[in-house]
């Protein structure tokens, strides 16, 4: 796919993308870990709200 930028703008983009700060290796994204964390948080907050509700209403 050809670039839609002017050549001088494309050169600036290429220089920026080749900076060492842009070359950081990242771990692959783990969807299941994210879902587990969200599920744990929701369950934990639900249990906490039930506990607080029982303490206040008792």
GICOR-V102573 format. One record per helix or strand. SS is the DSSP state (~ for helix, > for strand). FROM is the first residue (numbers start at 1). TO is the last residue. If there is no record, write none. Layout:
ss=[SS & SS]
from=[FROM & FROM]
to=[TO & TO]
//
This chain:
ss=[~ & ~ & ~]
from=[7 & 20 & 31]
to=[17 & 23 & 57]
//
